[in-house]
Amino acid sequence: MQWTARAARECAAAVTGLSGSALETLFVVRLRPWGIPIRQQIVLAGRRVDVLIGERLVVQIDGFAFHSSAADRGRDVAHDRELVLRGYTVLRFTYAQVIHEWPAVERAVARAVAAGAHRR
């Protein structure tokens, strides 16, 4: 498809198809200008993670569809624990935080990067 409007072309170019959700796409598009390597939907400790920044900073973005039950929460906590034990830093954000509290999310990620949490 050929997009005629500049904004539509820019939006289409930003979407890589690697995200598991539109929420993840929004998160990655907002951080891409930072110039730090970002990988999506890679397997760590037997499960996919939403975003890996650098080599060690995992960001999980919890939309309602896959993170709403007690069983979902239990799996998430167990996976976070395993990642931490393997030397990763894990930041977890909700849909509401990414959509309605973006400045706070961005600050948290920036603080983790400034502390070197994305490096080995």
C-alpha positions as CSV (number, residue, x, y, z in Angstrom):
1,M,0.0,0.0,0.0
2,Q,1.2,3.5,-0.8
3,W,0.5,6.1,1.8
4,T,0.0,9.6,0.4
5,A,0.1,11.7,3.6
6,R,3.4,12.3,5.2
7,A,2.2,11.4,8.7
8,A,0.7,8.2,7.4
9,R,4.0,7.3,5.7
10,E,6.0,8.0,8.9
11,C,3.6,6.0,11.0
12,A,3.7,3.0,8.6
13,A,7.5,3.2,8.6
14,A,7.7,3.1,12.4
15,V,5.7,-0.1,12.6
16,T,8.1,-3.1,12.3
17,G,5.6,-6.0,12.9
18,L,7.8,-7.2,15.8
19,S,5.6,-6.0,18.6
20,G,3.1,-8.3,20.3
21,S,0.6,-5.3,20.6
22,A,0.0,-1.8,19.6
23,L,1.0,-0.8,23.1
24,E,4.5,-2.3,22.6
25,T,4.8,-0.5,19.3
26,L,3.9,2.8,20.9
27,F,6.6,2.2,23.6
28,V,9.3,1.3,21.2
29,V,8.5,4.1,18.8
30,R,8.8,6.6,21.6
31,L,12.2,5.3,22.7
32,R,13.7,4.7,19.3
33,P,15.2,8.2,19.1
34,W,17.4,7.4,22.1
35,G,19.7,5.4,19.9
36,I,20.0,2.5,22.3
37,P,19.6,-1.0,20.8
38,I,16.1,-2.3,21.4
39,R,14.9,-5.8,20.6
40,Q,11.4,-7.1,20.8
41,Q,9.7,-10.4,21.5
42,I,12.9,-12.3,22.2
43,V,13.0,-15.4,24.4
44,L,14.7,-15.1,27.8
45,A,14.5,-17.8,30.5
46,G,12.0,-19.8,28.4
47,R,9.5,-17.0,27.8
48,R,9.2,-14.0,25.5
49,V,9.9,-10.6,26.8
50,D,8.3,-7.5,25.3
51,V,11.3,-5.3,25.0
52,L,15.0,-5.8,25.7
53,I,17.0,-2.5,25.9
54,G,20.7,-3.0,25.4
55,E,21.8,-6.4,26.9
56,R,20.2,-6.4,30.3
57,L,17.2,-4.1,30.7
58,V,13.9,-6.0,30.2
59,V,10.7,-4.0,29.9
60,Q,7.4,-5.8,30.2
61,I,4.2,-4.0,29.1
62,D,1.0,-5.4,30.6
63,G,-2.1,-5.0,28.5
64,F,-5.3,-6.4,30.0
65,A,-5.7,-9.3,27.5
66,F,-2.7,-11.3,28.7
67,H,-2.2,-10.0,32.2
68,S,-5.6,-9.8,33.9
69,S,-5.9,-13.0,35.9
70,A,-4.2,-14.2,39.1
71,A,-2.6,-17.0,37.1
72,D,-1.2,-14.5,34.6
73,R,0.2,-12.4,37.4
74,G,1.8,-15.5,39.0
75,R,3.5,-16.4,35.7
76,D,4.7,-12.8,35.3
77,V,6.2,-12.7,38.8
78,A,7.9,-16.0,38.5
79,H,9.4,-15.0,35.1
80,D,10.5,-11.7,36.5
81,R,12.2,-13.4,39.4
82,E,14.1,-15.8,37.1
83,L,15.2,-12.9,34.9
84,V,16.5,-11.0,38.0
85,L,18.4,-14.1,39.2
86,R,20.0,-14.3,35.8
87,G,21.3,-10.7,36.0
88,Y,18.6,-8.8,34.2
89,T,16.8,-5.6,35.4
90,V,13.0,-5.9,34.9
91,L,10.7,-2.9,34.6
92,R,7.0,-3.7,34.3
93,F,4.4,-1.1,33.2
94,T,0.6,-1.3,32.8
95,Y,-1.4,-0.1,29.8
96,A,-2.7,2.8,31.8
97,Q,0.9,3.9,32.7
98,V,2.1,3.8,29.1
99,I,-0.9,5.6,27.8
100,H,-1.8,8.1,30.6
101,E,1.5,8.4,32.5
102,W,4.1,8.4,29.8
103,P,6.4,11.0,31.3
104,A,6.7,8.8,34.5
105,V,7.4,5.7,32.4
106,E,10.0,7.5,30.3
107,R,11.7,8.8,33.5
108,A,11.9,5.3,35.0
109,V,13.4,3.9,31.8
110,A,15.8,6.8,31.6
111,R,16.9,6.4,35.2
112,A,17.6,2.7,34.6
113,V,19.6,3.4,31.5
114,A,21.5,6.2,33.3
115,A,22.4,3.7,36.0
116,G,23.7,1.3,33.4
117,A,21.0,-1.3,33.8
118,H,21.0,-2.0,30.1
119,R,24.7,-3.0,30.1
120,R,26.3,-6.3,31.0
